[in-house]
Structures are given as C-alpha cells and as structure tokens.
C-alpha cells in the first residue's frame, strides 16, 4: 500500500479540543469538497515529493520521493516520536478518509493513538476504519463556503463518529449566517449533545474575511442555547508561525 503524502512533521495541534498538544502530522492528498477558505494545495498527483521533517521541532525538511509505503511513513513517524513524547498521530489533508486502506495499514505500524482531522462527510469511509482511530476532529462545513450544502452527510457522519472521542469545529467568517451556526448546533444536540463545538474564526484567505469579536460572541451565545460546551478557538499555530 503506497500513497502520495504531502508532508510529515512534528508540531503542536493548533486547533480545537487538543490545542497545544504535541502531535506528528501526516498530510494526505485530495479532497471531496471545495471550501472557499482552503489554503492547502491538496490536489491528487500534484506532489512528486513528500516534505519530511528530519528531527522533531527542527523545521529542517528533506524530500522523499512519492509515493511512500505505509511502512516508510511509520518509520518516519517512529523517528520523530523518538525525539519527544507525542500525544497522537494526526492524519490530515485534504480529506484523509479518501485513503482508508492506507490509514488502516499505517495505524497497524505505529504506537501512537490516531487523531483524524476530517471534513465530516464520508461516513462509510469512517465506519471502515473507525476501529483504528482514537480521536476525531470533525468539521461542519456551512453552506456559504461550499458549492452545495452537506447537512445530511454531516448528520450521518456524526452518528458514526460519536462512538469515539469526537469534537466538532465550525469555521466562522464575516460572511457566516447565524441561522447556519444554529442549525449546526441543533444537529449536534440531536445526535451527541455532550459533544464540544469549537467556533474557529477564519484565517482570512481568498474571499473569506475574519468575523468581528461581537459577531463571534453572538454566535457563541446562540450555540450555547443548544449545547453546554461551545468554545471560540482560533488557529493558534498560524499565530505562532509553526508548521
């Protein structure tokens, strides 16, 4: 089993429930959505080389020829994990659930919990690999950032994901509609009401601009009417200029 990998590196988790935890990141190609704020070049086949950090925290990158086998990726992860204890292996993208066989094989070769960062739309793919996943960071993508709404896909996905340690993240822009945030909170409350909801102010990119503090506070207030735990957490790794 071999896949093109964009990068493998050690850093802190910059978003959500586990912000600040040291993790190793494996970024895979490809995505099934078209979010307007996406800043990741993840198109399949566009990465002849994988950028690999030589030592955890060094920012010294070397190129490995793609595609990499799961065993090769696991060896790199083990080397980075040997430099400093890590909370988990974060498998991210793009949309990593486009690569379920690779995720399953990689998980079988590592000694870290698997932390899945996903757009929360591929429920059947999640069900096929959920046994090897410990933590799930699930996005709910609001209609204003997509060419078509995906509410039903999110509903199906959360029903599968709630069997694990899952939290939900919603990116908030100046263009975000309050009724969409309320709908996201209602969706979570109906399926897994104890689930943490993170409102993440967008890092401005493309046509998306940042929300005002007042708008964030109001959206949090509305979501808290449905859910007991709603937090505003920005992309902290961007603030610190980390990988």
C-alpha positions in Angstrom: 0.0 0.0 0.0 1.6 3.3 -1.2 0.2 6.8 -1.2 1.4 10.3 -2.2 2.0 12.2 1.1 2.3 16.0 1.1 4.3 16.3 4.4 5.2 14.6 7.6 6.3 16.7 10.6 6.1 17.3 14.3 4.3 20.3 15.8 1.6 21.3 18.2 -2.1 20.8 17.4 -3.1 24.3 16.6 -6.9 23.9 16.6 -9.8 22.6 18.7 -10.0 20.5 21.8 -6.4 19.4 21.9 -4.8 22.7 21.0 -1.2 22.9 22.3 -0.7 19.1 22.4 2.4 17.8 20.6 1.4 15.7 17.6 3.0 14.2 14.5 1.2 15.2 11.3 0.8 13.2 8.1 -0.9 15.2 5.4 -2.5 13.2 2.5 -3.6 14.4 -0.9 -7.1 15.1 -2.2 -10.4 16.4 -1.0 -14.1 15.9 -1.9 -15.2 19.4 -1.1 -14.4 22.9 -2.4 -14.3 25.2 0.7 -13.6 28.9 -0.3 -11.2 29.4 2.6 -9.0 26.4 1.9 -5.3 27.2 1.9 -3.9 23.7 1.3 -2.7 22.6 -2.1 -4.1 19.0 -1.9 -4.9 18.1 -5.5 -4.1 14.4 -6.1 -1.0 13.8 -8.2 0.5 17.3 -7.6 3.2 16.2 -5.1 6.0 14.2 -6.6 7.8 14.6 -3.3 6.9 14.4 0.4 8.4 17.1 2.7 9.7 15.3 5.8 11.0 17.0 9.0 14.3 15.4 9.9 14.1 15.9 13.7 11.1 16.9 15.7 10.9 20.7 16.1 13.9 21.4 13.9 11.9 22.7 10.8 14.7 21.0 8.8 12.8 19.5 5.8 14.1 16.9 3.3 12.4 15.5 0.3 11.2 11.9 0.0 10.1 10.6 -3.4 6.4 9.8 -3.6 4.5 7.5 -3.3 5.5 6.3 0.2 4.6 3.0 1.7 2.8 2.8 5.0 5.9 1.1 6.4 8.1 4.0 5.2 5.7 6.6 6.7 5.6 4.6 10.0 9.4 4.6 10.2 9.4 8.4 9.8 6.8 8.8 12.5 8.7 6.5 14.8 11.9 8.5 14.3 10.1 11.8 15.1 8.3 10.3 18.1 11.6 9.1 19.4 12.8 12.7 19.9 10.0 13.8 22.2 6.8 12.2 23.6 3.7 12.9 21.3 0.0 12.9 22.1 -1.1 11.4 18.8 -0.5 10.9 15.1 -2.7 13.4 13.3 -3.8 12.2 9.9 -5.0 15.2 7.9 -5.4 16.6 4.4 -7.1 17.4 2.2 -9.6 14.8 3.3 -7.8 11.8 4.7 -10.8 9.5 4.5 -10.2 9.2 0.8 -7.4 6.9 1.8 -8.9 4.4 4.2 -6.7 1.4 3.3 -3.6 3.4 3.8 -4.8 4.8 7.2 -5.6 1.2 8.4 -2.2 -0.1 7.3 -0.3 2.9 8.8 -2.2 2.6 12.1 -1.1 -1.0 12.3 2.5 0.0 12.2 2.6 2.8 14.7 2.5 3.0 18.5 0.6 6.3 18.8 -3.2 7.0 19.0 -4.6 8.1 15.7 -6.1 11.6 15.6 -8.3 12.1 12.4 -8.9 15.6 11.0 -11.8 15.3 8.6 -14.4 17.4 6.8 -17.0 15.1 8.3 -18.8 14.0 5.2 -17.6 10.4 4.4 -19.5 8.3 6.9 -19.0 5.0 5.2 -15.2 5.6 4.9 -15.1 6.4 8.6 -17.0 3.3 9.5 -14.5 1.2 7.6 -11.5 2.4 9.7 -13.0 3.7 13.0 -11.6 0.8 14.9 -8.1 2.1 14.5 -9.0 5.8 15.3 -8.9 7.3 18.8 -9.8 10.9 18.3 -11.8 12.7 15.6 -11.8 16.4 14.8 -14.9 16.7 12.6 -15.7 19.8 10.6 -19.2 21.0 9.9 -19.0 23.0 6.6 -21.6 25.7 6.4 -23.3 26.3 3.0 -21.8 29.7 2.5 -18.3 28.2 1.9 -19.4 25.4 -0.4 -20.9 25.0 -3.8 -23.6 22.7 -2.3 -24.8 22.1 1.3 -23.8 18.8 3.0 -26.0 18.8 6.1 -27.2 15.2 5.5 -23.7 13.9 5.1 -22.7 15.6 8.4 -25.7 14.0 10.2 -24.7 10.5 9.0 -21.1 11.1 9.8 -21.6 12.3 13.4 -23.8 9.3 14.1 -20.7 7.1 13.3 -18.1 9.4 14.9 -19.8 9.8 18.3 -18.6 6.3 19.1 -15.2 7.8 19.6 -13.7 10.9 21.2 -15.1 13.5 18.8 -15.4 17.2 18.7 -16.9 19.4 16.0 -15.3 22.5 14.5 -17.1 25.2 12.5 -15.1 27.9 10.7 -16.6 31.3 11.2 -16.1 34.1 8.7 -17.6 37.6 8.4 -20.0 36.1 5.8 -21.3 33.4 8.2 -25.0 33.3 8.7 -26.3 32.9 12.3 -29.0 30.5 11.2 -26.4 28.1 9.8 -24.5 28.1 13.1 -27.8 27.5 14.9 -28.5 24.6 12.6 -25.1 23.1 13.2 -25.6 23.3 17.0 -29.1 21.7 16.6 -27.6 18.9 14.6 -25.0 18.1 17.2 -27.6 18.4 20.1 -29.9 15.9 18.4 -27.2 13.3 17.9 -24.5 13.8 20.6 -25.4 16.6 22.9 -22.3 16.4 25.1 -20.0 17.0 22.1 -17.7 20.0 22.2 -18.4 22.6 19.5 -15.5 24.8 18.5 -16.2 28.1 16.7 -13.0 28.9 14.8 -12.6 32.4 13.4 -11.3 32.0 9.8 -7.8 32.9 9.0 -8.5 35.2 6.1 -7.9 33.6 2.7 -9.5 34.0 -0.7 -12.9 35.7 -0.4 -13.3 34.9 3.3 -12.7 37.6 5.8 -12.5 37.4 9.6 -15.6 38.0 11.8 -15.7 40.7 14.4 -15.4 39.9 18.1 -19.1 41.0 18.5 -20.2 38.5 15.8 -18.2 35.7 17.4 -19.7 36.4 20.9 -23.3 36.4 19.4 -22.8 33.1 17.5 -21.4 31.5 20.7 -24.4 32.8 22.6 -26.8 31.3 20.1 -25.0 27.9 20.0 -24.9 27.8 23.9 -28.6 27.7 23.9 -28.4 24.2 22.4 -25.1 22.9 23.7 -23.3 23.0 27.0 -19.7 23.4 25.7 -19.1 25.9 22.9 -15.6 27.5 22.7 -14.0 30.1 20.4 -10.5 29.0 19.5 -8.5 30.4 16.6 -5.8 28.7 14.5 -3.1 29.1 17.1 -0.3 27.6 15.0 -0.8 30.4 12.5 -0.4 33.0 15.2 3.0 31.4 16.2 4.2 30.7 12.7 4.5 27.0 13.3 4.4 24.2 10.8 
